[in-house]
């Protein structure tokens, strides 16, 4: 059927359709809401978070082992293993282990809680690392003592540096 004589056809090559324009507007609105939340924590923010949590207590070395790869070829699934030396008795046990990362959206990544009934203060998980960053684990003992371990994990793209 030919167009009506009063209708002029305008070429639309290169112009988005109404549906396409609505999709773009929706994506722009989503990005505007999500973008502020995707900011990465800095070393200073991690230090502030640790100050708030531990109120100026001094941290000792040892007792806690943080096992992570030094180079992560895939930052989406980086294994993390934590072991803390402790007799895990009623008088001496690990209360909690806190994990911090200075390149994640939130400085505190995870906290594990233990009791003497845990038998062993050990935990394993996987975490996402968007870039090369420091990962810090802090063990809080029932006596109030703190022990920390720190590992820098270099995130590469396909093992080619980065």
N, C-alpha and C positions, 0 to 999 in steps of 0.2 A: 504494500500500500504506500503510495507516494505521500510525502509530508504535505500538510495543509499549506495552501499558498501564503497564508499570513505568518507561518512559522519559518524562522531562519535557523538553520542548523549551524552550530558553532563547533569547530573541531575541539576535542577535549584531550588531545594527545599531550601528555606531560602534566595535566592537571589531575589532582587526586579526586577520587569519587567521594561522595558524601560519607559512605561507609569507611573509606580509607582515612578521611579527615577526622572522623570520630575516633578511630583506632589510635591515630597519632596523638590526639588530644588526651585520650585515656592514658597512653604510655607516658606522656609528658607529666600528667598529674601524678601518676604512680612514682615516677622518678623524683619529682619534687618532694614527695612525702618520704621516700626511702633514702634519698641521698644524704641528708643530715645524719642518719643513723649509721651510715656506712663509714664514717670517719674512723680512723684507726687510733688506738691508744698509743700514747708516747711513753718513753721511759719515765718522764716526770709524773705522768698520771698513774703509772704502776707504783712508783715510790709513794705518792700521796695515798693511794688505796691501801698500801701496806702499812703506812703510818697510822691511818684510821683504824685498821684492824688490829695492829699490834702495839699501839700507843707508845712508841719509842723504846720497846724492849730490844735488847741486843740479840743478834742472831749468831749462833756458833756454826762452825763447819763440821762436817762429818755426820754420822748416824743416818743421813738420808742419801739415797742413791737415786738419781734421776737419769734414766736410761732412754735416750732418744738418738736418732741418727744425726750425725753432724751435717750431712747433706741429704735433703729430701728431694727426690726426683719428682714426686707428686705431692704438692702441698695440700691436696684434698684429703689425704688419709695418712697422717704422720703418726706412727705408733709412739705411745708414751707409757713407760713402766716406772713405777715408783715403789721403792722398798725402804723401810725405816727400821733400823736396828732397835729393838726394844724387847724386854722380857714379857711384855703384855700381861703383867700381874695387876692386881687391884692397887698396889702401891706405885707402880711405874708402868705407864702405858702411853701410847700415842693417842691423843684426843682427836686430832684432825690434821689433814694435809691440804694446803691451799696451793693452787697452781695459777700463776700469773703469766701473761704474755704481753709484750709491749707493741705488738703489731696487730692485735685483734681488736674488733670493735669495742669490747668490754675488757678492761684490764684483768679482772679475775675470771678465769676460765672455768674452773671447777673446784669444789671442795669435797673432800672425802672425810667422813666421820668414823671413828673407830672406838671400840670399847675393849676391855680385857677379854671379853667373850669372842672377839674377832680372831684371837689366836695369833695372828700375824698382821702387821701393818703393811699391806701390799695392795697395789691397785694398778690396773692397766686399762687403757682406752686408746682411742685415736682422736686426733684433733686436726682441725683445718688451719693451715698457716698460709696466709695470702702472700707473704713476703719473708725475706730473711729477718729473723727476730730472735730475741732472747726469751727463753722460757725459764721461769723461776718456780721452784717448789719449796714451800716452807712447812716444816713439820712442827706442830704444837704439841708439847708433851703434857702429861697430867700435872707435872711439877711447875708448869708455866714456862719452861725453857723452850727456846726456839732454835731450830736448825734449818739451814737453807742450802740449796744446791741450784746452780745456774748452768744452762746449756744454751749456746747459740746455735740455731739450726739455720743452715743456708738452704733456701728454697730455690731450686733450679727448674728450668723448663726443659723437660726431656733430658736432664742430666748435662746440659750444655752451659752451665753457669748462669748467673742472673742475680 
